[in-house]
Structure formats: structure tokens, C-alpha cells
Amino acid sequence: MATLEEARTIIAELRPDIDELLVLRADLAEIQADLLHAGTSRFGGLADAKGLEARFYAGVEALGTKGAEVKGIAPLLLDFPGERDGVPVLWCWLEGDEDIGWYHREDCGFPGRRPV
């Protein structure tokens, strides 16, 4: 379990990894679309697509080893188990957020998000 400040520190440390994942995700989407529609891509062929996919999912798994629970990949959604006023919560970060500004009870999920 992480305090809000600890979760914020983890997010700050993960930012380079997150930024790399977002580029990989975009490259992967583009190569897959190109291969489907044109049979070729500036990113390469099928083997290159498989390589990008492997790198992307390895990066997603790595986030989990660093304290984040990956709840979604497009948009990227990360939760960090914690506690607020004695209640188990998940500190919630959504792609595009500068910082962790939301939380929700474990049993409420994303629809139960509240501002910190």
C-alpha cells in the first residue's frame, strides 16, 4: 500500500517509462493499420510489428513490477493501492493527468473516482 505522496513519487519515477510506452503504442497502432490496409509500413513488416508488440507489453508488465496496477492501455490507466481515512482505496492516474489527482474505493472502480 502506498500513501498518496508515495504514489505520486512512483508516477514521477515512471514518467520516462510511460512516455516510451505511449510512443510504442502509437507506433504499434500505425504499423498494424498500415499492414492491414497497405501491406507495408514505414515501421517495417510483420516481424517488426510483432517486435513492437512484444516491447509494448513488456513495458506494460514492467509498470506492474514498480507498484502500478495497469487497468487500461488506451488510454493508459494506472492504480496504486492505498488507504484514505482507514478505507482501502486506489490512487488513480489516467493518461493525460499531470499528477495523481483522483482516487476511488477498491469496490467502486473508475466510476467511483473522486478528486483527492
Buried (B, 14 or more C-beta within 10 A) or exposed (E): EBEBEBBBBBBEEBEEBBEEBBEBBEBBEBBBEBBEEEEEBEBBEEEBBEBBBEBBBEBBEBBEEEBBEBBEBEEBBBBBBBBBEEEEBBBBBBBEBEEBBBBBBEEEEBEBBEEB
